[in-house]
Amino acid sequence: MNTGSLPEIPWIFTDAAGLLMWSWVTEHFAARIQGRESQDPDNPRLRNVVSYHWELLDLMRTHQGVPRQLLEGTRAGFDEAERAVREHVGKCYDARLGYQGFAGRLAHQFTLATGEHVDVTALIGSRCAVTVLMADGTSRTVAGDFSVDRYRWRLETASERLLIVPEHATRITNRSEIADSAARTVRHDTYTGFGRMYAEEPGPGCSGRPGFTMGTVDHAGAAPCPIHESGLQQDVLN
């Protein structure tokens, strides 16, 4: 796992009676990773760890004196299990408790409804637009000043504070809807990178002609195209 400059977790390692256990205990939580072994009948002395089970237990709000299990999971490797511990410690506990440093950017990584993984670290403190799936299957885009509230995103407008579950969102950007609309008008998404050629067929209102390659339209020598080149400066078209 590439954790960059993140500090090492002060694990306490236990290896007794076939039990591999890494424990990290603070006054607020206990994190554990347990290696699960599988014996090789042909070589019983060979230690084969097949998976690593991790769990995070809360010590701040216990249930009848017993720590509450917040999260658990299983990973194929120790690094992946440790990464999960770092991420959820960073998300579960207030940054003022001092554990945020162990998580770093992992505390700001989320999975969208589309399955896309995003790191929103660079968006914190900026004005963002978030597209959210609604219960009736439609989408709604909301905008506001963006921040992260543990497992949720917060957007603050002049009139309200919105809390968004990232798994319900399909898109987040710190560009305004107007800017996104303009980008779509200019059609940079279809530009091939060569001359004034775009990866589309000529259509009504287009000043170009079919390109040499099938499925392209070439505007060389033609007037600025209101379909593909609206908004571009003249020196770009030359």
N, C-alpha and C positions, 0 to 999 in steps of 0.2 A: 504494500500500500504506500502510495506517495503522500505523506502527510506534511511535506515541506518542513517548515521550521516549528511545527507543533511540538510542545514539550512531551516527554515520555510519560506515560501513565505509570504511577508507582505501584505496579502489580506486586502482589505477594503470591509466590508460586508454591503450590503444594503438589507433591508427587508421592502418594502413599497408597498401597494396596490397589494398584491399577487405576487410581484416580488422579487425573491431571486437572488441576484447578488453578485459575488465576483470579485473585480477588483484589478489588479496589474499594476500600471502605472509608467513607468520610462521615462527618456528623450529619449529613443530609441524605446520603444514599449509600447503597452497596451495589457494586457491579461485579458480576462473575462471568467467567468464561470457563466452560468445562469441555475438555477434550474427550471425545467418545472413541474408544478403541475397538478394533476388531482383531481377534487372534487368528494367526495363520497356523492351521493344524500341522503344517509341515515344518514350521519353525516357530514354536511357541514363545521363544525369547524375543522374537522380532516385534517391536511396537509399531502398530499401524493405526494412526489416528484417522478416522474416516470422516469426522465432522466436529464442529465446534459449536456448542450451544451457549448462547449468551443471554443474560437477563439483567434487568435493572430494577432494584428494589428501593422503595422510598422509605426513609427513616424519619421523615418529618411528620407524616400523618399516618401512624400505624393503625392497625385494626386489632383491638384487644391485645395490644402489645406486640403484635406480629407485623413485621415489615410488609408493606403492600407491594405486590408485583406490578410494576408499571408497564413493562414491555419485555418481550423475549423473542428469540428467533434462533435459527440454525444456519450456519454458513459452512462452506466447504473448507475454508482456510482460516487460520488464526487472524491474519491481517484483516480479512473481511469482517470477522466478528468484532475485532477491536474498533474498526471503522464505525460499525453500527453503534457500539457503546459511546464513542465520541460524539456521534451525531445526536443521539437521543439525550445524552447528558446536557449537550448544548441547547437543545430545544426544551427540555423539561424544566430546567432550573434557571432562575433569574440570573442575568449576567452579573448582578451585584454580589452574588455568592462566590464569584471568582473562578468558575469552571469553564467559562466561555473560551478561554485560551486553549483548552484541550480539544475543543471542537473546531475552532477556526471557521473556515468557510463552509464546513459540513453543516453547521447550524442554519445555513441559508440556502441549502439545496433541497429542492422539492420535485415531485413528480406531478405533471399535469394530467388532466382527464384524457389527453391524447396519448399518454405514455411517455411524452417527452420529459427529459430531466433538465431542470433549469437551475442555475446558480444566480440568485437575485442580489448578491452582495453589492454589485455596482449600482443597483437601482435604488437602494435604500436612501431615503432623503430626497428623492427626486419626484417629480409629478409623473404618475404613470397611468396608463389605461389598461384595464384588465377585462377580458371577455370571459363571461361566466355562463355556464349551462344552467338553464332554468328547469324547474320541475316539469313544465309542459313540453320540454324538448327544444324550446327556442333559446336564443342567446341574447345576452344583454352586456353591453360594454359600459363600464363605470370608470370614472377618472378621479384622481385625488392624490394627495401627498402620501407616498408609499413608505411603509415600515413593516417589520416582521414582529409578530407577537407569538413567539414560540412556534406552534404548529400552524398558525394562521397568518394571513396577510391583513394588514390594516390600511385602509384608504381613508384619508380625512379630507372632507370638502368643507366649504364655508358653512354648510348647514347640518352635516351629519358625519358620523364615524362608521365606516363599514368594515366588518370582519368577514374575510373570505377564506374558505377552505380551498387550498391550492388544487386538490384533486377534483374540484368542480370547475376549475378554470381551464380554458383552452389556449389562452394567449396572454402574455404580459409584455408591454413595451413602454418605454418612457418617451415615445414620440406621440404627439397629439393625433387625434383622428383626422384632423385636417391635413397634417403632414403625410400620414399614411395614404390618404385619398390622393394627394398630389403625386406621391410616388407611384401609385397604381396608374395614374393618368399618363405619367411620363413613360411607363412601361419598361422600367429598367430591368424588371424581372425576366423579360424575354430578349434582352439585348445579347447578341452573340459575342460581342467583344471585337468584332471586325467591321470597320467602316461604319456604314449606316444600315447594317443588316440585322434583322430581328427574326427570332424563331417562331414565326407565325405565317399563316397564309394571308395574302392581300385580301382586304375586305372592303365593304362600302365606305367611301370617304378616305381611303388610304391612298397616298400619292405615290407609293412604291410599286414595284413590279416583282413577279416571282423571281426569287434568287436562283443562283446556279444549283444550289443544293435543295432538294425537295423539302418542303415544309418551311421555307424561309422567304422573307420579303426584303428586297434591296431598294434603298431610297437614294442611291448614288445619282447625283445630277438632278434630282427632283426637288420640288419645293418642300419646305418643312412639313412633315406629315402631322395632321391634326389628331391622328389616332395613336401613333407610336412616339412622336417627338414633341408633343405639346409641352411647353414649359422649358425646353432646352435652349441654352444660349446659342446665338448664331455661330460663334467661333467653334462650338462643339460640333456643329453640323458641317463645317467646312473640311 
